Amino acid sequence: HTGEAHTLGLRSTDHPMLGALVAQPESGGVRFTGRLSTNTHPWLADHDVLGTVLLPGTGFVELAAHAGDQVDCPELAELTLLAPLVFQGQGGVDVQVIVGDGDDTGRRRLDIYSRRDDDDPSVPWTPHAQGTVSPSRETETPDGWTDFAQWPPAGATEIELAGAYDVLADPDPATAQRVRAE
């Protein structure tokens, strides 16, 4: 497949979900492209939620992490899921992961899109996720966030969770009040 991508002006990525990439000369960014379907990626059918097959959240993480690795940004600093990626029937979806040019710290914006592979080219792409990849582990923890390098975090108080599911499943709000009082 490497030769095929090359003859189209693309570079092969040797990744099971992203087949090729092309550098964006006007921005310094990179565009990754691939095609996903339950025929070519049968494991996707295992992610059926009430009769609808979705790309799992870990699939988005994998796409973002691979794209970041390819542009020397191995740290997935942030990823926000915007919309589910739904597979309908046996058809596939075209996927694009776009990594922008680096800022002054080397961080790059990342966006993940899809479009049904049988759609008219004028149909807009659906944005599914956006985030940031970084050349190295972030050294600062944002205000209000905890660095989980130490576990449990300093000042944490252990609580007993025995019976927690029973309490959560009880539709009577008085049960939750009683448990809190104990």
MOKA-V234138 format. One record per backbone hydrogen bond with DSSP energy under -0.5 kcal/mol. NH is the residue of the N-H (numbers start at 1). CO is the residue of the C=O. Records with the same first field share a line. If there is no record, write none. Layout:
NH->CO + CO
This chain:
5->1
6->2
7->3
8->4 + 5
9->6
10->5
11->21
13->19
15->18
19->17 + 33
20->33
21->11
22->31
24->29
25->23
27->24
28->24
30->99
31->22
32->97
33->20
34->95
36->93
41->37
44->41
45->42
46->43
47->44
48->46
49->47 + 52
50->48
52->49
53->87
54->47 + 52
55->85
56->54
59->56
60->56
61->57
62->58
63->59
64->60
65->61
66->62
67->63
68->64
69->65
70->66
71->67 + 68
72->69
73->68
75->134
76->74
77->75 + 132
78->132
80->130
82->128
83->128
86->84
87->53
88->86
89->87
91->88
93->36
94->115
95->34
96->113
97->32
98->96 + 111
99->30 + 97
100->98 + 109
103->107
106->103
108->133
110->131
111->98
112->129
113->96
114->126
115->94
117->92
119->116
123->120
126->114
127->125
128->112
129->112
130->80
131->110
132->78
133->108
134->75
142->140
145->142
148->146
150->147
151->149
156->153
164->161
167->163
168->164
169->165
170->166 + 167
173->171
175->172
176->172
177->173
178->174
179->175
180->176
181->177
182->178
